[in-house]
Amino acid sequence: MDNMTIFAVGALITLGSGAMVIRYLSAGLEKIICELCGTKERALFWSKFVNTLLLVMPVVFVMYALPTGADKEKGFFEVVRVARVGLVGLILMASAVAVTLNRYIMMGTNRAGTANNPMEDAQVVENQR
């Protein structure tokens, strides 16, 4: 088996494993995220965000395990190295977006002036009784 095939099989196994983990965790994770976020829209975003990272991060690690002595496939593995840097950049930017959104969510109020946290909303309603 040549180096390109070994690399491709390893990457496909990793992608398949990631997809199986996402499928296995998705129902329970979505419920927990919905409970924490308070709205289905927020939960949907965070679920997709987590699923993306669960799929992309392992691929980046696979790209660090390039076969040695791959002279005839040198061009292919150079492309893989460039793609690896691009994926790391994607993950860093996605994480920066997540941190920024998290800060806005944690501020506690939206434009209408109501609490973003459904637990706080329930507590306010209960205290008003």
Beta strands, then each sheet from edge to edge (+ up, - down):
end
